[in-house]
Amino acid sequence: MYNIRTNVLINQEMQATLEYLAKAKKKTRAEIIRQLIVAAKPKGKEVNTKVEALANIRRLRKNINTKGVDYKKLVEDGRKY
């Protein structure tokens, strides 16, 4: 399901090419544009910032030493402010 709308300004030549491709492939202009975007995506490169961010957080957490941390004291100190 698509839930993001965008507007793209194109010239008359691009418009004519887009119309030609849409008619030739019997698809909407939007479908042609989506296919071109997917085709332009680098192979093997995942474009998902949420997944990348989570992976980075997990990687960084491995280097944190939490032994000896009194979480109860931290929470109590945080409630003072």
Backbone torsions as a table, in degrees:
resi	resn	phi	psi	omega
1	MET	NA	136.1	-179.8
2	TYR	-98.5	131.6	-177.9
3	ASN	-132.7	11.2	177.4
4	ILE	-121.8	129.0	-179.7
5	ARG	-106.9	141.1	176.3
6	THR	-140.7	153.2	176.8
7	ASN	-113.9	138.8	-179.9
8	VAL	-128.4	128.4	176.3
9	LEU	-89.9	127.6	179.0
10	ILE	-130.8	161.0	178.9
11	ASN	-88.6	177.8	-175.6
12	GLN	-64.4	-36.2	179.4
13	GLU	-64.8	-43.0	177.5
14	MET	-64.2	-40.7	178.2
15	GLN	-60.5	-44.9	179.8
16	ALA	-63.5	-41.1	177.9
17	THR	-64.1	-43.1	179.3
18	LEU	-62.8	-44.6	177.8
19	GLU	-61.5	-43.3	179.9
20	TYR	-60.8	-47.5	-179.8
21	LEU	-62.8	-41.8	-179.4
22	ALA	-62.5	-44.5	179.7
23	LYS	-69.1	-42.1	-178.2
24	ALA	-63.9	-37.1	-178.0
25	LYS	-97.3	-1.4	-179.5
26	LYS	54.4	49.8	178.7
27	LYS	-132.5	164.8	176.8
28	THR	-77.2	162.0	177.0
29	ARG	-60.5	-38.5	179.5
30	ALA	-62.4	-41.6	178.9
31	GLU	-63.7	-39.1	178.0
32	ILE	-63.1	-45.4	-179.9
33	ILE	-63.0	-43.6	178.6
34	ARG	-60.5	-43.4	179.5
35	GLN	-61.9	-40.5	179.0
36	LEU	-66.1	-37.5	177.9
37	ILE	-66.0	-44.3	178.6
38	VAL	-62.4	-41.7	-179.9
39	ALA	-65.7	-28.3	-178.3
40	ALA	-81.8	-12.6	-178.6
41	LYS	-66.3	132.1	179.7
42	PRO	-60.0	137.9	-179.9
43	LYS	-66.5	135.0	177.4
44	GLY	75.9	0.8	-179.7
45	LYS	-103.1	111.8	179.3
46	GLU	-81.3	125.3	179.9
47	VAL	-104.6	78.3	-179.2
48	ASN	-143.7	94.8	-172.8
49	THR	-65.2	-30.5	179.6
50	LYS	-66.8	-43.4	179.2
51	VAL	-65.6	-42.8	178.7
52	GLU	-62.9	-41.9	-179.8
53	ALA	-64.0	-43.4	179.2
54	LEU	-63.5	-41.5	178.1
55	ALA	-62.5	-40.2	178.2
56	ASN	-65.5	-41.0	177.8
57	ILE	-61.3	-46.0	179.8
58	ARG	-62.9	-39.5	179.5
59	ARG	-64.3	-43.8	-179.2
60	LEU	-68.6	-34.5	-178.3
61	ARG	-66.0	-26.1	179.8
62	LYS	-63.4	-27.4	-176.4
63	ASN	-91.3	2.1	-177.4
64	ILE	-94.8	128.0	178.6
65	ASN	-96.2	111.0	-178.6
66	THR	-107.5	9.8	179.4
67	LYS	-67.9	132.8	178.8
68	GLY	85.6	3.4	179.8
69	VAL	-82.7	128.3	178.6
70	ASP	-93.1	93.9	-175.8
71	TYR	-65.1	-35.1	179.2
72	LYS	-61.4	-43.4	178.5
73	LYS	-65.4	-39.9	177.8
74	LEU	-60.5	-43.9	179.9
75	VAL	-64.8	-45.0	179.7
76	GLU	-62.6	-41.0	177.6
77	ASP	-65.0	-38.0	-180.0
78	GLY	-67.2	-29.6	179.4
79	ARG	-73.0	-16.2	179.9
80	LYS	-69.5	-25.1	-174.7
81	TYR	-103.1	NA	NA
